[in-house]
């Protein structure tokens, strides 16, 4: 240990003695390692991010597809509400399947309006994702029943902190969203955001409140089987594989095509694990290619940086031939000199 510490001190003195060499070597490695760290951080956030839900490999997002007249297949499209409702009620592979309707509305606080992103969901939504509010409670089954009868809402943690100052007394209070007052019954956990296709909703509202919250074409076309405006998120039943779910939902889709050929002609169904929706599924191939290219480029940068430092060390070693010869003549072993040079290189 004493010998290693001696080598380390000597290496530090040599680096301080040659500040130009040290600066060039450090800058080369900084650029190489910094570029790789930056790209890996981006790739990790995009491709290795895990959704903040329970057992995300069992949570599935359901989309639709369509065949155009030119034969081009469009994928990962929204679903009409009526089709989504049939998928929810008639499937046999999900323990729970919630319809999702993203929409915008306004939150009114002290007479001031703020635009908020709302998500209409079924009453079992929080049970499906396996996440319960950190404050208050989630929705109950009866709140998913009679239209307009239960004006309740769960707000995001971010909205709670930014608009209500993190006040725990928010539970049970009425807030005006759009033209309707809603009782806040829960606050979502802090990490419940960036949910892939769902995005980061600020407010969750039971789908039974669609008449009060939806507006424009979403309200007008809500009961039109041809209007695409929803997604689905579900949890697979125990023992049901992803492939089994695809086959079963495909059969159910074929039945709906047969029952409603005009509205559902050429429409298919697509399933995707929720972790695979962090990137828009239709753009995933482009993102993978871009990530691979960036990783390859910064890998070459690091390789060049290491080669530059190696060349600097070789040039420096040539300049120290006289020093090494003197140390050999004084009895230093080759092993001892190699260890010293390795210590300097590692430092």
C-alpha positions in Angstrom: 0.0 0.0 0.0 2.9 2.4 0.8 4.4 1.7 -2.5 1.1 2.4 -4.3 0.7 5.7 -2.4 4.3 6.7 -3.3 3.6 5.9 -7.0 0.4 8.0 -6.8 2.2 11.0 -5.3 4.9 10.8 -7.9 2.3 10.6 -10.7 0.6 13.6 -9.4 3.9 15.6 -9.3 4.6 14.6 -12.9 1.2 15.8 -14.0 1.6 19.1 -12.2 5.1 19.4 -13.7 3.7 19.2 -17.3 0.5 21.3 -17.1 0.2 21.5 -20.9 0.2 17.7 -21.3 -2.2 17.4 -18.4 -4.6 20.0 -19.7 -4.8 18.4 -23.2 -5.3 14.9 -21.8 -8.0 16.0 -19.4 -9.9 18.0 -22.1 -9.7 15.1 -24.5 -11.2 12.7 -22.0 -13.7 15.3 -20.8 -15.1 15.8 -24.3 -15.3 12.0 -25.0 -16.9 11.0 -21.7 -19.1 14.1 -21.5 -20.6 13.4 -25.0 -21.2 9.8 -24.1 -22.8 10.6 -20.8 -25.1 13.2 -22.4 -26.3 10.8 -25.1 -26.7 7.9 -22.7 -28.8 10.1 -20.4 -31.1 11.0 -23.4 -31.3 7.3 -24.5 -32.0 6.2 -21.0 -34.8 8.7 -20.5 -36.4 7.8 -23.9 -35.9 4.0 -24.1 -35.2 2.8 -20.6 -37.8 4.9 -18.7 -40.2 2.8 -16.7 -43.8 4.0 -16.3 -44.8 4.8 -12.8 -47.5 2.1 -12.7 -47.6 -1.3 -11.0 -46.2 -4.1 -13.1 -46.0 -2.1 -16.3 -45.4 -5.2 -18.4 -49.0 -6.2 -17.7 -50.5 -2.8 -18.5 -51.5 -2.5 -22.2 -52.6 0.4 -24.3 -55.1 -0.3 -27.1 -55.2 1.6 -30.4 -56.9 1.2 -33.7 -55.6 1.0 -37.3 -57.0 1.8 -40.7 -56.4 0.8 -44.3 -56.7 3.7 -46.7 -57.9 3.5 -50.3 -54.3 3.5 -51.5 -53.5 0.5 -49.4 -51.4 2.4 -46.9 -51.9 1.1 -43.3 -52.3 3.7 -40.7 -51.4 2.6 -37.2 -51.8 3.6 -33.6 -54.9 5.7 -34.2 -57.6 6.7 -31.6 -60.7 4.6 -31.2 -64.4 5.7 -31.3 -66.0 5.8 -27.9 -68.7 3.3 -28.9 -66.1 0.8 -30.1 -64.0 1.4 -27.0 -67.0 0.8 -24.8 -67.7 -2.5 -26.6 -64.0 -3.6 -26.2 -64.2 -2.8 -22.5 -67.5 -4.7 -21.9 -67.0 -7.7 -24.1 -63.3 -8.6 -23.8 -62.2 -11.7 -21.9 -58.5 -11.0 -21.5 -58.3 -7.9 -19.3 -59.1 -7.8 -15.6 -59.9 -4.1 -16.2 -60.0 -1.9 -19.3 -60.6 1.8 -19.0 -61.6 4.2 -21.8 -59.4 7.4 -22.0 -60.6 10.6 -23.5 -58.1 13.4 -23.5 -59.5 16.9 -23.6 -58.7 20.5 -22.6 -60.7 22.7 -20.2 -60.2 25.7 -18.0 -59.6 25.8 -14.3 -61.1 28.8 -12.6 -59.4 30.0 -9.4 -60.4 33.4 -7.8 -61.9 34.4 -11.1 -58.8 33.7 -13.1 -58.9 31.0 -15.8 -56.0 28.6 -16.4 -56.0 26.0 -19.2 -55.6 22.5 -18.0 -55.2 19.1 -19.6 -58.0 16.7 -18.5 -58.4 13.0 -18.9 -61.8 11.3 -18.8 -61.5 7.8 -17.4 -63.6 5.0 -16.1 -64.0 4.4 -12.4 -61.5 1.6 -12.2 -58.7 3.5 -13.9 -56.5 3.8 -10.8 -57.1 0.1 -10.0 -56.0 -0.8 -13.5 -52.7 1.1 -13.4 -52.2 0.0 -9.8 -51.6 3.5 -8.4 -53.7 5.2 -5.8 -53.8 8.9 -4.9 -51.2 9.9 -2.4 -53.8 12.1 -0.7 -57.5 11.3 -0.6 -58.9 8.5 -2.7 -59.6 7.4 -6.3 -62.9 6.9 -8.0 -65.6 4.5 -6.9 -67.7 2.3 -9.1 -70.9 4.3 -8.5 -69.1 7.4 -9.8 -68.8 5.7 -13.1 -72.6 5.3 -13.4 -75.4 7.9 -13.9 -74.3 10.6 -16.4 -73.5 13.9 -14.7 -74.4 12.6 -11.2 -71.0 12.6 -9.7 -68.9 15.7 -10.3 -65.7 14.6 -8.7 -62.1 14.9 -9.8 -58.6 13.7 -8.9 -55.9 16.3 -9.6 -52.2 15.8 -10.4 -49.6 16.5 -7.8 -48.1 19.3 -9.9 -51.4 21.1 -10.2 -52.0 20.7 -6.5 -48.7 22.4 -5.7 -48.7 25.1 -8.3 -52.4 26.2 -8.1 -53.3 25.2 -4.5 -50.0 25.6 -2.7 -49.9 21.9 -1.7 -52.7 22.6 0.8 -53.9 19.2 2.2 -57.3 20.8 2.9 -58.0 20.7 -0.9 -59.7 17.3 -0.4 -63.4 17.9 -0.4 -63.2 21.4 -1.8 -65.1 22.4 -4.9 -63.1 23.7 -7.9 -64.6 25.0 -11.1 -63.5 23.2 -14.3 -65.1 24.5 -17.4 -68.7 25.4 -16.4 -69.0 22.8 -13.7 -67.9 22.6 -10.0 -66.1 19.4 -9.1 -65.3 18.1 -5.7 -61.6 17.2 -5.4 -61.4 13.7 -3.9 -57.8 12.9 -4.4 -54.3 14.0 -5.4 -52.2 11.8 -7.6 -48.7 10.7 -6.5 -45.7 13.0 -7.4 -44.3 10.7 -10.0 -47.6 10.0 -11.8 -46.8 11.9 -15.0 -45.3 11.4 -18.4 -47.6 8.4 -19.0 -46.8 7.7 -22.7 -49.9 8.1 -24.8 -51.7 9.6 -21.8 -49.2 12.3 -21.4 -49.4 14.2 -18.1 -53.0 15.0 -17.3 -53.6 17.7 -14.7 -57.1 16.5 -13.9 -58.8 13.1 -14.0 -62.6 13.1 -14.3 -65.1 10.2 -14.5 -66.2 9.5 -18.0 -69.8 9.8 -16.8 -69.2 13.6 -16.7 -68.6 13.8 -20.5 -71.6 16.0 -21.2 -70.3 18.6 -18.7 -66.6 18.6 -19.7 -66.5 17.8 -23.4 -67.1 20.6 -26.0 -66.9 21.1 -29.7 -66.6 18.1 -32.0 -65.8 15.8 -29.1 -69.2 16.5 -27.6 -71.0 16.4 -30.9 -69.4 13.1 -32.1 -69.3 11.4 -28.7 -71.9 8.8 -29.7 -70.7 8.5 -33.4 -69.1 5.1 -34.0 -67.0 6.5 -36.8 -65.4 9.3 -34.7 -62.0 8.6 -33.3 -61.4 10.3 -30.0 -60.4 7.7 -27.3 -57.8 5.2 -26.3 -57.9 2.3 -23.9 -55.6 1.2 -21.1 -56.0 -2.2 -19.5 -54.4 -4.8 -17.2 -54.0 -8.4 -18.5 -55.7 -11.1 -16.5 -53.3 -13.4 -14.6 -51.9 -16.1 -17.0 -53.0 -14.2 -20.1 -50.0 -13.5 -22.5 -49.6 -10.4 -24.7 -50.1 -12.6 -27.8 -53.3 -14.2 -26.4 -54.6 -10.7 -25.8 -53.8 -9.7 -29.4 -55.6 -12.7 -30.8 -58.7 -12.3 -28.6 -59.0 -8.6 -29.2 -58.6 -9.2 -32.9 -61.6 -11.6 -32.9 -63.6 -9.0 -31.0 -62.7 -6.3 -33.5 -63.7 -8.6 -36.4 -67.1 -9.1 -34.7 -67.6 -5.3 -34.5 -66.6 -4.9 -38.2 -69.2 -7.5 -39.1 -71.9 -5.7 -37.0 -71.0 -2.2 -38.2 -69.4 -2.6 -41.6 -70.0 1.0 -42.6 -68.3 2.6 -39.6 -65.7 -0.1 -38.9 -64.7 -1.2 -42.4 -61.0 -1.5 -42.7 -60.4 -0.8 -39.1 -58.1 -3.0 -37.0 -56.9 -3.1 -33.5 -53.3 -2.7 -32.1 -52.0 -3.5 -28.6 -48.9 -2.0 -27.1 -47.3 -2.4 -23.7 -47.4 0.9 -21.8 -43.6 1.2 -21.6 -43.5 1.2 -25.4 -45.7 4.3 -25.7 -43.2 6.6 -24.0 -42.2 7.4 -27.6 -45.2 7.8 -30.0 -45.4 4.2 -31.3 -45.7 5.4 -34.9 -42.3 7.2 -34.5 -40.5 4.5 -32.6 -38.5 3.3 -35.6 -37.1 6.7 -36.3 -36.2 7.3 -32.7 -34.4 4.0 -32.4 -32.4 4.8 -35.6 -31.5 8.3 -34.3 -30.5 6.9 -30.9 -28.3 4.2 -32.5 -26.6 6.8 -34.7 -26.0 9.2 -31.9 -24.6 6.4 -29.7 -22.3 5.3 -32.5 -21.0 8.8 -33.2 -20.2 9.6 -29.5 -18.7 6.2 -29.2 -16.3 7.1 -32.0 -15.6 10.5 -30.2 -14.6 8.6 -27.1 -12.4 6.2 -29.1 -10.7 9.2 -30.7 -10.2 10.9 -27.3 -8.7 7.7 -25.9 -6.4 7.4 -28.9 -5.3 11.0 -28.5 -4.4 10.4 -24.8 -2.6 7.2 -25.7 -0.5 9.1 -28.3 0.3 11.8 -25.7 1.5 9.1 -23.2 3.6 7.5 -25.9 5.2 10.8 -26.8 5.8 11.6 -23.1 7.3 8.1 -22.6 9.8 8.8 -25.4 10.8 12.0 -23.7 11.4 10.1 -20.5 13.8 7.5 -21.9 16.8 9.0 -20.0 14.9 9.0 -16.7 13.8 5.4 -17.2 17.4 4.3 -18.1 18.8 6.0 -15.0 16.2 4.2 -12.8 17.0 0.9 -14.4 20.7 1.4 -13.8 20.0 2.2 -10.2 18.3 -1.2 -9.7 14.6 -0.6 -10.5 12.9 -3.6 -11.9 11.0 -3.6 -15.2 7.9 -4.6 -13.2 8.4 -1.6 -10.9 8.7 0.8 -13.8 5.6 -0.6 -15.6 3.6 -0.3 -12.4 4.7 3.3 -12.0 3.7 4.2 -15.6 0.3 2.4 -15.3 -0.4 4.4 -12.1 0.4 7.6 -14.0 -1.9 6.5 -16.9 -4.8 5.6 -14.6 -4.5 8.9 -12.8 
